[in-house]
Amino acid sequence: MYPTYKDTEAMAPAPPDPADPSAYDDLLGQARDTVTAARTRTRQAVNAELVQTYWQIGKLLLSHQEQADRGDPDAPNDADDADDADDADDQDTDFVARLAADLKAAHPTQRGFSRRNLTHMRKLARTWPGRIAQRPVAQLPWGHITVLMDRLETRAELDFYATEAVQRGWSRAELDEAIHRHLHRAHGAIPLDLDVTLPEDSPAQTELAGDPFRLDFLRLDGCGDDARVGAGEGRTPDGRGTDERGVDATPRP
């Protein structure tokens, strides 16, 4: 999905003519563009790995749930048996909460392992059961993806808004507004475009740069060089911190 090193080498611009008085300015501009493009590609690649990892954890949760259901002869089969259904829900909630606590203990610098987030991971795997990395949704920040799953029900709507969010580079607020306005109704049935790419200079790309989930993912063990990656990122533009949803969480005086 993303350009390889060989691809970018082939796309590299021709070097400026040293005899041109503006050659240095051209060189500086090209060098800056090269660094920016490399950072963008790296950011997107890391985000895709994050989404893939969350999807895989979601698949594990789904598999465990299916095995538990098959192995329990007393599993509720009657929709009217509310007590049994509640007991099953409680057991599932307890299991997810336990997994969340153990993952947090194993990776204390990673805020993505809350019970709520694990539930979203399971929903991600249930919604897109195959090859999530090839879907447009894998290019979006995790906060965008949770908005999609919280606000929408059908797979068609989810795919529509995920594709539109990537193609238009929507911020999370813009995505939420588009869903609120029922944008899909005005467009009707639109085929899913798997070739869309998140625009470089878009609000979504800016939010991806400071996405706390992506930044924490780079320093899972909280040590070594990975712990220092993005040390100035994961904050709002004026330096304030963000919570696990990417929302400003700095205490107010």
Buried (B, 14 or more C-beta within 10 A) or exposed (E): BEEEEEEBEEEEEEEBEEEEEEEEEBEEEBEEEEEEBEEBBEBBEBBBBBBBBBBBBBBBBBEBBEEBEEEEEEEBEEEEEEEBBEBBEEEBEEBBEEBBEEBBEEBEBBBBBBBEBBBBBBBBBBBBEEEBBEBBBBBBBBBBBBBBBEBBEEEEBBBBBBBBBBBBBBBBEBBBEBBEEEBBEEEEEEEEEEEBEBEEEBBBBBBBBBBBBBBBBBBBEEEEEBBEBBEEBBBBEEEEEBEBBBEEEEEEE
